[in-house]
Amino acid sequence: MLRGTIEDVNPDPVLQDERLTTVGLLAETWAGVHATLERLLRQECGLSTQWFEVLLRLARSPGQRLRMCDLAAQVSMSPSGLTRAVDRLEAEGLVRREQCPGDRRVAWAQLTDTGLARVEEAVPVHLRHLQDHFFSPLDRADVVELTRVLRTLRDHVNPTAAQVSETVDDAPPSA
């Protein structure tokens, strides 16, 4: 039996705050999309969404490399979680870790040729999944506005994710 609106269930105005609904919708949408993308990427490309995201971020970065701390911020992983992921990617030959010659505290993740080929092979498949399971109900104006809003929110809650801090002084030598 349908119970009606939230006002019918609980008239407390605090529980009806539209911000709770908005964030709840965001969480429910992302959970559904992520579960679908995870399953399809594993089935069709043999990659987890986590590995795919790391490879994609590296592929789209200058020199196809990022400092580990910058990569962790961009993929929303803890430093230790990223270290474990990079260890596994390195064991598969998709990424290599490089130490900065000028500062031993700085480590870089560098995409390998094999890693680049793997992500380039997966991107068209992933784009098809994104279209089928996320973008298809949206028109172009919706996508532009959603991208603008998400970028604004991301920059507010995770400003370091938008920054790629590569300087000449701490860049590793090109391989």
Backbone as JSON Lines, residues from 0, in Angstrom:
{"i":0,"aa":"M","n":[0.84,-1.18,0.0],"ca":[0.0,0.0,0.0],"c":[0.89,1.25,0.0]}
{"i":1,"aa":"L","n":[0.61,2.18,-0.88],"ca":[1.36,3.43,-0.92],"c":[0.96,4.3,0.25]}
{"i":2,"aa":"R","n":[1.93,4.95,0.83],"ca":[1.67,5.73,2.03],"c":[1.49,7.22,1.75]}
{"i":3,"aa":"G","n":[1.62,7.66,0.53],"ca":[1.47,9.07,0.22],"c":[2.79,9.81,0.27]}
{"i":4,"aa":"T","n":[2.72,11.09,0.56],"ca":[3.92,11.92,0.59],"c":[4.6,11.84,1.95]}
{"i":5,"aa":"I","n":[5.79,12.37,2.03],"ca":[6.51,12.39,3.3],"c":[5.75,13.19,4.35]}
{"i":6,"aa":"E","n":[5.02,14.21,3.9],"ca":[4.23,15.01,4.84],"c":[3.16,14.15,5.51]}
{"i":7,"aa":"D","n":[2.61,13.18,4.76],"ca":[1.61,12.28,5.33],"c":[2.23,11.33,6.35]}
{"i":8,"aa":"V","n":[3.45,10.91,6.11],"ca":[4.14,9.97,6.99],"c":[4.64,10.66,8.24]}
{"i":9,"aa":"N","n":[5.29,11.81,8.07],"ca":[5.85,12.53,9.21],"c":[5.8,14.02,8.9]}
{"i":10,"aa":"P","n":[4.93,14.74,9.57],"ca":[4.78,16.17,9.26],"c":[5.89,17.06,9.81]}
{"i":11,"aa":"D","n":[6.9,16.51,10.47],"ca":[7.98,17.32,11.03],"c":[8.71,18.04,9.9]}
{"i":12,"aa":"P","n":[8.7,19.39,9.88],"ca":[9.33,20.14,8.79],"c":[10.83,19.89,8.66]}
{"i":13,"aa":"V","n":[11.51,19.58,9.74],"ca":[12.94,19.3,9.66],"c":[13.19,18.06,8.8]}
{"i":14,"aa":"L","n":[12.36,17.05,8.93],"ca":[12.52,15.83,8.14],"c":[12.13,16.01,6.69]}
{"i":15,"aa":"Q","n":[11.43,17.09,6.38],"ca":[10.98,17.36,5.02],"c":[11.9,18.32,4.27]}
{"i":16,"aa":"D","n":[12.98,18.72,4.87],"ca":[13.89,19.68,4.26],"c":[14.32,19.19,2.88]}
{"i":17,"aa":"E","n":[14.16,20.03,1.88],"ca":[14.48,19.64,0.49],"c":[15.95,19.31,0.31]}
{"i":18,"aa":"R","n":[16.83,19.81,1.15],"ca":[18.25,19.49,1.05],"c":[18.48,18.01,1.33]}
{"i":19,"aa":"L","n":[17.73,17.44,2.26],"ca":[17.83,16.0,2.52],"c":[17.41,15.21,1.29]}
{"i":20,"aa":"T","n":[16.36,15.65,0.64],"ca":[15.87,14.98,-0.57],"c":[16.9,15.08,-1.69]}
{"i":21,"aa":"T","n":[17.45,16.27,-1.89],"ca":[18.4,16.48,-2.98],"c":[19.65,15.62,-2.8]}
{"i":22,"aa":"V","n":[20.23,15.64,-1.62],"ca":[21.43,14.84,-1.39],"c":[21.09,13.35,-1.43]}
{"i":23,"aa":"G","n":[19.93,12.98,-0.94],"ca":[19.49,11.59,-1.02],"c":[19.36,11.13,-2.47]}
{"i":24,"aa":"L","n":[18.79,11.97,-3.31],"ca":[18.67,11.63,-4.74],"c":[20.04,11.49,-5.39]}
{"i":25,"aa":"L","n":[20.97,12.39,-5.04],"ca":[22.33,12.3,-5.57],"c":[22.97,10.98,-5.16]}
{"i":26,"aa":"A","n":[22.84,10.63,-3.88],"ca":[23.44,9.38,-3.38],"c":[22.8,8.16,-4.04]}
{"i":27,"aa":"E","n":[21.49,8.14,-4.15],"ca":[20.8,7.0,-4.77],"c":[21.17,6.87,-6.24]}
{"i":28,"aa":"T","n":[21.24,8.01,-6.94],"ca":[21.61,7.99,-8.36],"c":[23.03,7.46,-8.53]}
{"i":29,"aa":"W","n":[23.96,8.0,-7.76],"ca":[25.35,7.57,-7.9],"c":[25.5,6.09,-7.54]}
{"i":30,"aa":"A","n":[24.83,5.63,-6.48],"ca":[24.94,4.22,-6.08],"c":[24.46,3.31,-7.2]}
{"i":31,"aa":"G","n":[23.36,3.67,-7.82],"ca":[22.83,2.85,-8.92],"c":[23.72,2.87,-10.15]}
{"i":32,"aa":"V","n":[24.17,4.06,-10.53],"ca":[25.05,4.18,-11.7],"c":[26.37,3.46,-11.44]}
{"i":33,"aa":"H","n":[26.96,3.67,-10.26],"ca":[28.25,3.06,-9.94],"c":[28.17,1.54,-9.95]}
{"i":34,"aa":"A","n":[27.12,0.98,-9.37],"ca":[26.97,-0.48,-9.35],"c":[26.87,-1.04,-10.77]}
{"i":35,"aa":"T","n":[26.13,-0.36,-11.62],"ca":[25.98,-0.8,-13.01],"c":[27.3,-0.68,-13.76]}
{"i":36,"aa":"L","n":[27.97,0.46,-13.62],"ca":[29.25,0.66,-14.32],"c":[30.3,-0.33,-13.83]}
{"i":37,"aa":"E","n":[30.33,-0.59,-12.53],"ca":[31.3,-1.55,-11.97],"c":[31.1,-2.93,-12.6]}
{"i":38,"aa":"R","n":[29.86,-3.38,-12.64],"ca":[29.56,-4.7,-13.2],"c":[29.93,-4.77,-14.68]}
{"i":39,"aa":"L","n":[29.54,-3.77,-15.44],"ca":[29.78,-3.78,-16.88],"c":[31.26,-3.62,-17.24]}
{"i":40,"aa":"L","n":[31.97,-2.74,-16.53],"ca":[33.4,-2.58,-16.8],"c":[34.17,-3.86,-16.5]}
{"i":41,"aa":"R","n":[33.82,-4.53,-15.41],"ca":[34.47,-5.81,-15.09],"c":[34.17,-6.86,-16.15]}
{"i":42,"aa":"Q","n":[32.91,-6.95,-16.55],"ca":[32.51,-7.96,-17.54],"c":[33.15,-7.73,-18.9]}
{"i":43,"aa":"E","n":[33.12,-6.49,-19.37],"ca":[33.53,-6.21,-20.74],"c":[34.99,-5.79,-20.89]}
{"i":44,"aa":"C","n":[35.6,-5.27,-19.82],"ca":[36.96,-4.76,-19.93],"c":[37.93,-5.37,-18.92]}
{"i":45,"aa":"G","n":[37.43,-6.12,-17.97],"ca":[38.29,-6.7,-16.95],"c":[38.91,-5.67,-16.02]}
{"i":46,"aa":"L","n":[38.23,-4.53,-15.86],"ca":[38.72,-3.45,-15.0],"c":[37.66,-3.09,-13.97]}
{"i":47,"aa":"S","n":[38.1,-2.82,-12.75],"ca":[37.18,-2.24,-11.78],"c":[37.03,-0.76,-12.11]}
{"i":48,"aa":"T","n":[35.99,-0.15,-11.6],"ca":[35.83,1.29,-11.82],"c":[36.97,2.06,-11.16]}
{"i":49,"aa":"Q","n":[37.48,1.54,-10.04],"ca":[38.61,2.19,-9.36],"c":[39.85,2.18,-10.25]}
{"i":50,"aa":"W","n":[40.19,1.03,-10.81],"ca":[41.36,0.95,-11.7],"c":[41.15,1.83,-12.92]}
{"i":51,"aa":"F","n":[39.95,1.76,-13.51],"ca":[39.66,2.56,-14.69],"c":[39.84,4.04,-14.38]}
{"i":52,"aa":"E","n":[39.33,4.49,-13.24],"ca":[39.44,5.91,-12.88],"c":[40.89,6.33,-12.72]}
{"i":53,"aa":"V","n":[41.7,5.51,-12.07],"ca":[43.13,5.83,-11.91],"c":[43.81,5.91,-13.28]}
{"i":54,"aa":"L","n":[43.57,4.92,-14.12],"ca":[44.19,4.92,-15.46],"c":[43.73,6.11,-16.28]}
{"i":55,"aa":"L","n":[42.44,6.43,-16.21],"ca":[41.9,7.55,-16.98],"c":[42.49,8.87,-16.5]}
{"i":56,"aa":"R","n":[42.58,9.07,-15.19],"ca":[43.15,10.32,-14.66],"c":[44.6,10.48,-15.11]}
{"i":57,"aa":"L","n":[45.35,9.39,-15.09],"ca":[46.74,9.45,-15.55],"c":[46.8,9.74,-17.04]}
{"i":58,"aa":"A","n":[45.96,9.07,-17.82],"ca":[45.96,9.25,-19.27],"c":[45.64,10.69,-19.66]}
{"i":59,"aa":"R","n":[44.81,11.35,-18.87],"ca":[44.37,12.71,-19.19],"c":[45.24,13.78,-18.54]}
{"i":60,"aa":"S","n":[46.33,13.4,-17.89],"ca":[47.21,14.34,-17.19],"c":[48.45,14.65,-18.03]}
{"i":61,"aa":"P","n":[49.05,15.81,-17.81],"ca":[50.28,16.15,-18.54],"c":[51.35,15.09,-18.32]}
{"i":62,"aa":"G","n":[51.93,14.61,-19.4],"ca":[52.96,13.59,-19.32],"c":[52.45,12.24,-18.85]}
{"i":63,"aa":"Q","n":[51.13,12.11,-18.75],"ca":[50.48,10.87,-18.3],"c":[51.0,10.42,-16.94]}
{"i":64,"aa":"R","n":[51.18,11.41,-16.06],"ca":[51.65,11.11,-14.71],"c":[51.11,12.17,-13.75]}
{"i":65,"aa":"L","n":[51.01,11.77,-12.49],"ca":[50.59,12.67,-11.42],"c":[51.34,12.3,-10.16]}
{"i":66,"aa":"R","n":[51.52,13.29,-9.31],"ca":[52.02,12.98,-7.98],"c":[50.97,12.12,-7.3]}
{"i":67,"aa":"M","n":[51.42,11.17,-6.49],"ca":[50.5,10.25,-5.84],"c":[49.47,11.02,-5.01]}
{"i":68,"aa":"C","n":[49.89,12.08,-4.32],"ca":[48.94,12.84,-3.5],"c":[47.88,13.53,-4.36]}
{"i":69,"aa":"D","n":[48.26,14.03,-5.53],"ca":[47.3,14.67,-6.42],"c":[46.35,13.63,-7.02]}
{"i":70,"aa":"L","n":[46.88,12.47,-7.38],"ca":[46.05,11.41,-7.92],"c":[45.04,10.93,-6.88]}
{"i":71,"aa":"A","n":[45.48,10.79,-5.64],"ca":[44.57,10.37,-4.56],"c":[43.42,11.36,-4.42]}
{"i":72,"aa":"A","n":[43.72,12.65,-4.47],"ca":[42.67,13.66,-4.36],"c":[41.71,13.59,-5.53]}
{"i":73,"aa":"Q","n":[42.23,13.37,-6.73],"ca":[41.37,13.35,-7.91],"c":[40.47,12.13,-7.97]}
{"i":74,"aa":"V","n":[40.91,11.02,-7.44],"ca":[40.08,9.81,-7.49],"c":[39.38,9.56,-6.15]}
{"i":75,"aa":"S","n":[39.48,10.53,-5.25],"ca":[38.81,10.45,-3.94],"c":[39.15,9.18,-3.18]}
{"i":76,"aa":"M","n":[40.44,8.91,-3.09],"ca":[40.92,7.77,-2.32],"c":[41.87,8.27,-1.25]}
{"i":77,"aa":"S","n":[41.98,7.5,-0.19],"ca":[42.97,7.82,0.82],"c":[44.35,7.51,0.24]}
{"i":78,"aa":"P","n":[45.39,8.13,0.77],"ca":[46.73,7.82,0.28],"c":[47.06,6.32,0.37]}
{"i":79,"aa":"S","n":[46.67,5.69,1.47],"ca":[46.97,4.25,1.6],"c":[46.15,3.42,0.62]}
{"i":80,"aa":"G","n":[44.9,3.82,0.37],"ca":[44.08,3.11,-0.61],"c":[44.64,3.24,-2.01]}
{"i":81,"aa":"L","n":[45.12,4.44,-2.34],"ca":[45.73,4.64,-3.65],"c":[47.02,3.84,-3.77]}
{"i":82,"aa":"T","n":[47.81,3.81,-2.71],"ca":[49.05,3.03,-2.73],"c":[48.76,1.57,-3.05]}
{"i":83,"aa":"R","n":[47.74,1.0,-2.41],"ca":[47.37,-0.39,-2.69],"c":[46.92,-0.56,-4.14]}
{"i":84,"aa":"A","n":[46.1,0.38,-4.62],"ca":[45.63,0.29,-6.01],"c":[46.79,0.4,-6.99]}
{"i":85,"aa":"V","n":[47.7,1.34,-6.75],"ca":[48.86,1.51,-7.64],"c":[49.77,0.28,-7.56]}
{"i":86,"aa":"D","n":[49.91,-0.3,-6.38],"ca":[50.69,-1.54,-6.27],"c":[50.13,-2.62,-7.2]}
{"i":87,"aa":"R","n":[48.82,-2.76,-7.21],"ca":[48.17,-3.78,-8.05],"c":[48.29,-3.43,-9.53]}
{"i":88,"aa":"L","n":[48.1,-2.15,-9.85],"ca":[48.24,-1.71,-11.24],"c":[49.67,-1.88,-11.73]}
{"i":89,"aa":"E","n":[50.62,-1.64,-10.83],"ca":[52.03,-1.81,-11.17],"c":[52.34,-3.29,-11.42]}
{"i":90,"aa":"A","n":[51.78,-4.16,-10.6],"ca":[51.98,-5.6,-10.78],"c":[51.42,-6.09,-12.11]}
{"i":91,"aa":"E","n":[50.41,-5.41,-12.62],"ca":[49.82,-5.75,-13.92],"c":[50.53,-5.06,-15.08]}
{"i":92,"aa":"G","n":[51.51,-4.21,-14.77],"ca":[52.26,-3.51,-15.81],"c":[51.53,-2.31,-16.4]}
{"i":93,"aa":"L","n":[50.51,-1.8,-15.72],"ca":[49.71,-0.7,-16.25],"c":[50.2,0.67,-15.78]}
{"i":94,"aa":"V","n":[50.88,0.69,-14.64],"ca":[51.38,1.92,-14.03],"c":[52.76,1.62,-13.46]}
{"i":95,"aa":"R","n":[53.59,2.63,-13.38],"ca":[54.85,2.47,-12.64],"c":[54.98,3.66,-11.69]}
{"i":96,"aa":"R","n":[55.64,3.42,-10.61],"ca":[55.86,4.45,-9.6],"c":[57.26,5.0,-9.8]}
{"i":97,"aa":"E","n":[57.4,6.32,-9.72],"ca":[58.71,6.96,-9.86],"c":[58.93,7.89,-8.68]}
{"i":98,"aa":"Q","n":[60.13,7.9,-8.16],"ca":[60.51,8.82,-7.09],"c":[61.01,10.11,-7.72]}
{"i":99,"aa":"C","n":[60.74,11.2,-7.08],"ca":[61.24,12.49,-7.53],"c":[62.7,12.6,-7.12]}
{"i":100,"aa":"P","n":[63.61,12.85,-8.08],"ca":[65.02,12.93,-7.73],"c":[65.34,14.1,-6.8]}
{"i":101,"aa":"G","n":[64.55,15.16,-6.85],"ca":[64.81,16.33,-6.02],"c":[64.19,16.25,-4.63]}
{"i":102,"aa":"D","n":[63.23,15.35,-4.43],"ca":[62.55,15.24,-3.14],"c":[62.06,13.81,-2.97]}
{"i":103,"aa":"R","n":[62.76,13.02,-2.2],"ca":[62.46,11.59,-2.03],"c":[61.1,11.36,-1.39]}
{"i":104,"aa":"R","n":[60.5,12.41,-0.8],"ca":[59.17,12.25,-0.22],"c":[58.08,12.23,-1.28]}
{"i":105,"aa":"V","n":[58.4,12.69,-2.48],"ca":[57.41,12.8,-3.56],"c":[57.51,11.58,-4.47]}
{"i":106,"aa":"A","n":[56.38,10.93,-4.66],"ca":[56.3,9.8,-5.6],"c":[55.29,10.14,-6.68]}
{"i":107,"aa":"W","n":[55.57,9.67,-7.87],"ca":[54.72,9.89,-9.02],"c":[54.14,8.56,-9.49]}
{"i":108,"aa":"A","n":[52.93,8.59,-9.99],"ca":[52.36,7.44,-10.7],"c":[52.44,7.79,-12.18]}
{"i":109,"aa":"Q","n":[53.04,6.91,-12.95],"ca":[53.25,7.12,-14.39],"c":[52.52,6.01,-15.15]}
{"i":110,"aa":"L","n":[51.7,6.39,-16.09],"ca":[51.0,5.41,-16.93],"c":[52.01,4.76,-17.87]}
{"i":111,"aa":"T","n":[51.95,3.44,-18.01],"ca":[52.83,2.74,-18.95],"c":[52.14,2.68,-20.32]}
{"i":112,"aa":"D","n":[52.88,2.28,-21.33],"ca":[52.28,2.11,-22.66],"c":[51.16,1.07,-22.61]}
{"i":113,"aa":"T","n":[51.37,0.0,-21.84],"ca":[50.35,-1.03,-21.69],"c":[49.11,-0.46,-20.99]}
{"i":114,"aa":"G","n":[49.33,0.38,-19.97],"ca":[48.22,1.02,-19.28],"c":[47.44,1.95,-20.18]}
{"i":115,"aa":"L","n":[48.17,2.7,-21.01],"ca":[47.51,3.61,-21.95],"c":[46.68,2.81,-22.95]}
{"i":116,"aa":"A","n":[47.22,1.74,-23.47],"ca":[46.47,0.92,-24.42],"c":[45.21,0.35,-23.76]}
{"i":117,"aa":"R","n":[45.35,-0.08,-22.52],"ca":[44.22,-0.68,-21.8],"c":[43.1,0.34,-21.57]}
{"i":118,"aa":"V","n":[43.45,1.55,-21.15],"ca":[42.43,2.55,-20.91],"c":[41.83,3.05,-22.22]}
{"i":119,"aa":"E","n":[42.64,3.18,-23.27],"ca":[42.1,3.59,-24.57],"c":[41.13,2.56,-25.12]}
{"i":120,"aa":"E","n":[41.37,1.3,-24.84],"ca":[40.47,0.22,-25.25],"c":[39.17,0.27,-24.44]}
{"i":121,"aa":"A","n":[39.25,0.63,-23.17],"ca":[38.09,0.64,-22.29],"c":[37.2,1.87,-22.45]}
{"i":122,"aa":"V","n":[37.78,3.0,-22.85],"ca":[37.01,4.25,-22.9],"c":[35.78,4.16,-23.8]}
{"i":123,"aa":"P","n":[35.87,3.67,-25.03],"ca":[34.65,3.61,-25.85],"c":[33.55,2.73,-25.23]}
{"i":124,"aa":"V","n":[33.96,1.65,-24.59],"ca":[33.01,0.77,-23.91],"c":[32.37,1.53,-22.75]}
{"i":125,"aa":"H","n":[33.19,2.21,-21.96],"ca":[32.69,2.96,-20.82],"c":[31.77,4.1,-21.26]}
{"i":126,"aa":"L","n":[32.11,4.78,-22.35],"ca":[31.26,5.85,-22.87],"c":[29.89,5.3,-23.27]}
{"i":127,"aa":"R","n":[29.87,4.12,-23.86],"ca":[28.59,3.5,-24.21],"c":[27.77,3.21,-22.95]}
{"i":128,"aa":"H","n":[28.44,2.7,-21.91],"ca":[27.75,2.43,-20.65],"c":[27.21,3.73,-20.04]}
{"i":129,"aa":"L","n":[28.04,4.78,-20.05],"ca":[27.59,6.06,-19.51],"c":[26.37,6.58,-20.26]}
{"i":130,"aa":"Q","n":[26.41,6.47,-21.59],"ca":[25.28,6.94,-22.38],"c":[24.02,6.14,-22.04]}
{"i":131,"aa":"D","n":[24.14,4.83,-22.0],"ca":[22.98,3.97,-21.77],"c":[22.4,4.12,-20.36]}
{"i":132,"aa":"H","n":[23.26,4.31,-19.36],"ca":[22.8,4.21,-17.98],"c":[22.83,5.53,-17.2]}
{"i":133,"aa":"F","n":[23.27,6.61,-17.84],"ca":[23.31,7.9,-17.14],"c":[22.8,9.04,-18.02]}
{"i":134,"aa":"F","n":[23.37,9.2,-19.2],"ca":[23.07,10.37,-20.02],"c":[21.81,10.27,-20.87]}
{"i":135,"aa":"S","n":[21.35,9.08,-21.17],"ca":[20.24,8.94,-22.12],"c":[18.97,9.71,-21.76]}
{"i":136,"aa":"P","n":[18.6,9.87,-20.48],"ca":[17.38,10.65,-20.21],"c":[17.6,12.17,-20.21]}
{"i":137,"aa":"L","n":[18.83,12.62,-20.41],"ca":[19.16,14.04,-20.34],"c":[19.34,14.63,-21.72]}
{"i":138,"aa":"D","n":[18.94,15.9,-21.88],"ca":[19.27,16.58,-23.14],"c":[20.57,17.36,-22.94]}
{"i":139,"aa":"R","n":[21.05,17.97,-24.0],"ca":[22.36,18.65,-23.96],"c":[22.4,19.76,-22.89]}
{"i":140,"aa":"A","n":[21.31,20.53,-22.79],"ca":[21.27,21.6,-21.79],"c":[21.35,21.02,-20.37]}
{"i":141,"aa":"D","n":[20.69,19.89,-20.15],"ca":[20.76,19.23,-18.84],"c":[22.19,18.84,-18.51]}
{"i":142,"aa":"V","n":[22.89,18.28,-19.49],"ca":[24.27,17.82,-19.27],"c":[25.18,19.0,-18.96]}
{"i":143,"aa":"V","n":[25.03,20.08,-19.7],"ca":[25.85,21.28,-19.46],"c":[25.59,21.82,-18.06]}
{"i":144,"aa":"E","n":[24.34,21.92,-17.67],"ca":[24.0,22.44,-16.34],"c":[24.45,21.49,-15.24]}
{"i":145,"aa":"L","n":[24.26,20.2,-15.41],"ca":[24.7,19.23,-14.42],"c":[26.21,19.29,-14.24]}
{"i":146,"aa":"T","n":[26.94,19.38,-15.33],"ca":[28.4,19.47,-15.26],"c":[28.83,20.73,-14.52]}
{"i":147,"aa":"R","n":[28.17,21.84,-14.8],"ca":[28.5,23.1,-14.11],"c":[28.24,22.97,-12.62]}
{"i":148,"aa":"V","n":[27.09,22.44,-12.25],"ca":[26.74,22.31,-10.83],"c":[27.69,21.35,-10.13]}
{"i":149,"aa":"L","n":[27.98,20.21,-10.74],"ca":[28.88,19.24,-10.12],"c":[30.29,19.79,-9.96]}
{"i":150,"aa":"R","n":[30.77,20.54,-10.94],"ca":[32.1,21.15,-10.84],"c":[32.13,22.17,-9.69]}
{"i":151,"aa":"T","n":[31.09,22.95,-9.56],"ca":[31.0,23.92,-8.47],"c":[31.02,23.21,-7.12]}
{"i":152,"aa":"L","n":[30.24,22.16,-6.98],"ca":[30.2,21.41,-5.73],"c":[31.52,20.71,-5.46]}
{"i":153,"aa":"R","n":[32.1,20.09,-6.48],"ca":[33.38,19.4,-6.31],"c":[34.46,20.38,-5.86]}
{"i":154,"aa":"D","n":[34.51,21.53,-6.49],"ca":[35.53,22.52,-6.14],"c":[35.34,23.04,-4.72]}
{"i":155,"aa":"H","n":[34.1,23.04,-4.25],"ca":[33.82,23.48,-2.89],"c":[34.22,22.43,-1.85]}
{"i":156,"aa":"V","n":[33.88,21.18,-2.11],"ca":[34.13,20.14,-1.11],"c":[35.49,19.47,-1.26]}
{"i":157,"aa":"N","n":[36.08,19.54,-2.44],"ca":[37.37,18.88,-2.68],"c":[38.21,19.74,-3.63]}
{"i":158,"aa":"P","n":[38.63,20.91,-3.17],"ca":[39.34,21.82,-4.07],"c":[40.66,21.27,-4.62]}
{"i":159,"aa":"T","n":[41.31,20.38,-3.89],"ca":[42.58,19.85,-4.38],"c":[42.39,18.92,-5.56]}
{"i":160,"aa":"A","n":[41.2,18.38,-5.74],"ca":[40.96,17.48,-6.87],"c":[41.07,18.21,-8.2]}
{"i":161,"aa":"A","n":[40.79,19.49,-8.19],"ca":[40.84,20.28,-9.42],"c":[42.24,20.74,-9.77]}
{"i":162,"aa":"Q","n":[43.16,20.59,-8.85],"ca":[44.51,21.1,-9.06],"c":[45.46,19.99,-9.46]}
{"i":163,"aa":"V","n":[46.2,20.23,-10.46],"ca":[47.29,19.33,-10.83],"c":[48.56,20.13,-10.61]}
{"i":164,"aa":"S","n":[49.29,19.78,-9.56],"ca":[50.47,20.58,-9.22],"c":[51.73,19.88,-9.7]}
{"i":165,"aa":"E","n":[52.09,20.18,-10.91],"ca":[53.33,19.65,-11.48],"c":[54.24,20.84,-11.76]}
{"i":166,"aa":"T","n":[55.39,20.84,-11.15],"ca":[56.35,21.9,-11.4],"c":[57.62,21.3,-11.97]}
{"i":167,"aa":"V","n":[58.4,22.12,-12.58],"ca":[59.65,21.65,-13.16],"c":[60.57,21.09,-12.08]}
{"i":168,"aa":"D","n":[60.58,21.71,-10.9],"ca":[61.49,21.27,-9.85],"c":[61.22,19.86,-9.33]}
{"i":169,"aa":"D","n":[59.94,19.46,-9.26],"ca":[59.66,18.15,-8.7],"c":[59.17,17.14,-9.73]}
{"i":170,"aa":"A","n":[59.28,17.47,-11.0],"ca":[58.89,16.53,-12.05],"c":[59.98,15.49,-12.24]}
{"i":171,"aa":"P","n":[59.6,14.21,-12.34],"ca":[60.61,13.18,-12.58],"c":[61.12,13.27,-14.01]}
{"i":172,"aa":"P","n":[62.29,12.74,-14.26],"ca":[62.8,12.76,-15.64],"c":[61.9,11.93,-16.54]}
{"i":173,"aa":"S","n":[61.75,12.38,-17.77],"ca":[60.92,11.63,-18.72],"c":[61.59,10.32,-19.06]}
{"i":174,"aa":"A","n":[60.76,9.29,-19.17],"ca":[61.29,7.96,-19.49],"c":[61.42,7.78,-20.98]}
